[in-house]
Every structure is written in structure tokens, then in C-alpha cells.
Amino acid sequence: MPNKSLQKKIENKLETLHELLDKFDEVRNIEPDEPNTWDSDTLYNLVANLKETLELLQDKQDDKKMTDWGEPVVLEEGLCSLVDSYHSEEEDNNDF
């Protein structure tokens, strides 16, 4: 069974991801052939939400500190890495 701490981290990040994805729907109200719907605030909000989404998904790294293998030190695992770790733990537990 995967560890509960890892599972909780994933659940929290997934909740945040769902909230961010809900905000993307606002952009669907912009119609290419309807200038009245073109809203720059909506587009700037989309940029901010996309950046936040990428930060949530990707590892936060310290590019100034390197591991023994020459890779940046991971300060916080992103959702992608956490899910990978979760599945790896599950596979390891199923091998026994």
C-alpha cells in the first residue's frame, strides 16, 4: 500500500488542479468572430492560470544546486512526479 503522506499530497494538488481547470472555461466565452466577446482581462487571467498549472504539474527545482548526477536539486515534487512515485510504490508493493 502506498504511503498516506504521498497520497495526501497528490489529493491536495489534484484539488488545486481541478480548481484551475474550472477557471479555463471562462475563455470559452470568447468567440473568434465576435469582437464584443474579446476580453483582455480574461486572456491575462488565462496566462496566470496556465503558469500556475504548469508550476503545479512540474517539479520546483533549484537550478543553482546540482545533484551528484548533475541534475538540479528538486525543492518540491510536482504532481507529475508525485503520481509517478505513487505508481512506482504500488508496483513495488505488488512485486512482493
N, C-alpha and C positions, 0 to 999 in steps of 0.2 A: 504494500500500500504506500503510495507517495506521501511525502511528509505534509502535514497540515499547514505549516507555515508557507510552503511553496504554493499550495492550493489557494490559500487566502490571498496571497499577493496576486495571483492570476485572477481570482474573482474580482478583486478591487480594480485592477487595471481593465478588465473586461467591462465592468460597470461604467468606468470613465469613457472607454471606447464607445459604448452604446450611446452615452450622452452626447459625445462629439459627433457621432454619425447622425443623430437626430437633427443636429444643427445644420447639416449639409442639405437637408430637404428644403431649406429656405431659398436656396439658389435655384431650385426647380421652378420658382415663380418668375424667373427672368426668361422672357421669350425673345429669341433672336430677332424676330421680325416686328417686335413691339417696343419701340424706344421708351414708352411710358413705364415699362417694367425694368428698365436698366437702372440699377441702383448700385452706386459705387460702395456705399456702406456695407451692403450685403456681400459684395465681392471682397472687400477688405476683411470682413469677418470670416469669409471662407479661407482666405490666406492664413489668418491667425489660427483657425481651427485645423487646417491642414498641417501647419507647423506643429501644433500641439499633438496631433495624432501621430505624426512621424516620431516625435520625441517619446511618446508613449510606447510605440512599437519597437524602437531601436534602443540599443544599449547606450547609456551615458558613459562616455569614455574620457579619460584624461590623456590627451594626445602628447603631453609633455613627459609622462611616466610610461615606461615600457616594461613589459614582462620579460622574462628570460628568453622568450621566443621572438622578441622584437615587436610584439603587438601592444597597442595601447591598453593601459590598465582600465578595466571596467569598474566604474564607480557604482552603477546601478544597472541591473539587467532590465532590458525592455521586455515587452510582452512576448515577442517572438522567441527570445532566448529562454524565458521562463517556461513557455509551453514546450519548447524542445527539451528542457531539463525535466519537466513533468513526465513527458513520454519516455525519456531515457530511464528515469527511475521506475516507471511502470514495467518497461521491458526487462530491466534488471531483476525486478521482483518476480516477474513471471518466469524467468530462467531458472529459478530455484525450485 
